[in-house]
């Protein structure tokens, strides 16, 4: 390392606004001996990997995003490993710097495809930087958490030179963008680039801002000067939806001064609504994450059996889930041979039971489900004691039953023999599908004119249909009844397209 690099990557005695403590000697004495016992080579990545794996096993780190505190002191954090991504990054910094491994924290202000910020660590070796996340418990070359980032900044100890000067006394500039202790490192991840974005200067102040959607509006993640109706945005991640913004003079509220755009391999593409309209079917208001897809797919192979004897020696298969459901509210018409008293829901033999709701109806037309009593079933998963059998009938789509055993089951007693002509099942999900009875409003983004409403609708089925949507528009579906996870999307070949990599 150069001396300047040493001063940034190893030497700093503090990270941010945490209490000052004599932490380095304690951390060095504890972790240098550990590192010596784990690895004696000179490969920076392997050394860091060995130590982070040990610390992750030792710490019992408890993730919680409910804390909103200044940085925790190093000694306190070492003994009380709790917090969100920032605290785990801080712990990695203390540990690795104490044994001479150069490490820093990179972060994003707001995730372009989700909500809120995120941070992770990077170590510096002879090949450049190696990103890693403490939660993964390892340090490997080429790690990528898959999420879109837009703009990436590095937390620094020394003051950094700003491309735009004279902003410290400007109340309209967000505090994070004014910080002299952050450095734009987006180019290190995606290569350097520069784009000229068209803006309406009549609606713009001294600066233009680069924004991404963060419910319930846009959030600035970078800033630029502008002239002749264009703003020059430097080093942005390709294939992310951005919008040019102007500040409403307080550094937290912004309005659009141009159309949404993204940088493709063919150049800039604008989402500028056309006069021609189309009919669209909407099924979600938020990207379908990989873990939600997994949870939903776990219901494949589960089945409902009915019987008039509690031992189910003589039973009839009422329904089996053969494929991944497309929505959370799944209605199935059944044709049983006769009336039955007992119903057993059982997962596939190689999967635990994982279901949020189960409703049974006497006829196809009924809207009031049959009452039942849960009489037996599998135990909830160890460590997940709140995910009990009773959750399948509590009316809450976010609570669910998760069995400890594979092939988990739950048995229901209807009290007497009943016809079961219709069932509704809800797999474990994030409730960002269309919820029946909820009121929604669809908007399209119209550049400097902001969001334009396409009308409100109350869902009567697990989808919404709008027949007045301008083509080539960026859309936002807002749930007026509940929830806070929402993200912009566009239509392509009749499908909702959310930007989503993880």
PyMOL commands that set and color helices and strands:
alter all, ss='L'
color gray80, all
select helices_A, chain A and resi 3-9+24-38+44-59+74-79+85-98+134-136+175-178+186-190+201-203+290-297+389-393+447-449
alter helices_A, ss='H'
color red, helices_A
select strands_A, chain A and resi 62-63+82-83+103-108+118-125+128-132+153-155+182-184+194-198+208-214+217-224+226-227+230-234+243-247+254-256+261-264+267-270+277-282+303-307+315-320+330-333+340-346+352-361+373-377+401-406+409-418+422-427+439-445+451-458+464-470+475-479+490-492+495-497
alter strands_A, ss='S'
color yellow, strands_A
deselect
rebuild
show_as cartoon
